[in-house]
Amino acid sequence: MSNTKKWRAKDRTTKPNSRQKRNGLFLDEHPDCGDCGEPSEEAHHELPDGHPDRHEWRNMKALCRHCHVEVHRQASVPSRSV
């Protein structure tokens, strides 16, 4: 989801769900990517699905699309033991 300021400016036929609202509010407060400094576009949850504190802002990170893809790409690559 893009930043909610941009999202709110677009005509929509449906209402945003609670996840979109929460992530959008987070991105409004954190406009820059936490890794590279570009404008943030996505809210990354650092805790796994189902964790009770997953949606607390202290456990989230604002990222640009490129950095968000890289975070998930690194997480999906199994680490090698030597």
Phi, psi and omega per residue, in radians:
M1 nan 2.454 3.114
S2 -1.387 3.006 3.113
N3 -0.979 2.373 -3.037
T4 -1.145 -0.442 3.094
K5 -1.076 -0.729 3.079
K6 -1.239 -0.702 -3.105
W7 -1.069 -0.741 -3.122
R8 -1.158 -0.449 -3.103
A9 -1.334 -0.281 -3.104
K10 -1.586 2.554 3.039
D11 -1.269 2.276 3.136
R12 -2.218 2.585 3.096
T13 -1.703 -0.260 3.140
T14 -2.124 2.761 3.110
K15 -1.483 2.544 3.089
P16 -1.206 2.563 3.084
N17 -1.441 3.063 -3.042
S18 -1.108 -0.602 3.115
R19 -1.122 -0.779 3.132
Q20 -1.109 -0.704 3.122
K21 -1.117 -0.834 -3.102
R22 -1.085 -0.859 -3.133
N23 -1.133 -0.638 3.116
G24 -1.153 -0.734 3.088
L25 -1.100 -0.685 3.106
F26 -1.076 -0.779 -3.133
L27 -1.195 -0.552 3.058
D28 -1.072 -0.664 -3.127
E29 -1.431 -0.347 -3.117
H30 -2.241 1.359 -3.002
P31 -1.304 -0.236 -3.094
D32 -1.962 2.561 3.103
C33 -1.065 2.325 -3.141
G34 -1.247 -0.226 3.134
D35 -1.783 -0.857 -3.018
C36 -1.981 -0.235 3.119
G37 1.573 -0.078 3.061
E38 -1.170 2.932 3.072
P39 -1.045 2.355 -3.119
S40 -1.340 2.550 3.135
E41 -2.238 -0.378 -3.031
E42 -2.427 2.532 3.096
A43 -1.701 2.080 -3.142
H44 -1.699 2.253 3.094
H45 -1.636 2.105 -3.066
E46 -1.464 -0.153 3.086
L47 -1.857 2.658 -3.081
P48 -1.239 2.824 3.054
D49 -0.931 2.454 3.099
G50 1.577 -0.253 3.117
H51 -1.233 2.334 -3.062
P52 -1.105 -0.428 -3.128
D53 -1.771 0.219 -3.048
R54 -0.975 -0.680 -3.014
H55 -1.658 0.103 3.054
E56 -1.290 2.427 -3.036
W57 -1.035 -0.531 -3.137
R58 -1.161 -0.278 -3.140
N59 -1.878 0.326 3.126
M60 -2.158 2.797 -3.141
K61 -2.469 2.296 3.087
A62 -1.431 2.241 -3.102
L63 -2.370 2.687 2.959
C64 -1.340 2.915 -3.094
R65 -1.049 -0.738 -3.118
H66 -1.071 -0.850 -3.126
C67 -1.150 -0.608 3.123
H68 -1.136 -0.731 3.088
V69 -1.089 -0.748 3.141
E70 -1.105 -0.702 3.114
V71 -1.051 -0.777 -3.127
H72 -1.285 -0.563 3.092
R73 -1.134 -0.763 3.122
Q74 -1.136 -0.641 -3.135
A75 -1.212 -0.489 -3.091
S76 -1.508 -0.215 3.120
V77 -1.505 2.078 3.138
P78 -1.176 2.454 3.127
S79 -1.380 2.557 -3.116
R80 -1.738 2.401 3.044
S81 -1.752 2.327 -3.108
V82 -1.730 nan nan
